Amino acid sequence: MIFAFTLLLPLLALAVWAFWHLSPRPADPQPVLWFNWTATVLSLVVCVALVIYVRRTMSSATDHAWWPVVSAFYGLVAIPLCLAVGAGIRRLVFGRREAAKPLEISQDLSKTRF
């Protein structure tokens, strides 16, 4: 379990960093900022809902003392997944991070053998 936590905690940090860092920067950044905050809060709401679900499910089981550990695993997986779905939706709605640039060749390749 400790090994799984050491893998999932950096994954969570990477997912949050990537979600916010790879956000598009249009001329008017306000709608994108609102979308990012909404997706982040929604991922936390999903995490809390999963914690409540695990608590209710495991309360009558013989291993009911482990519900915080199991719910932590659920949360560490659910938040990056929610942010990934949010990033996909953000890309569909707001487009790419920046416009694609045409390929420029800076050297004369006429005498190069391929």
Salt bridges, closest charged atoms under 4 A:
none
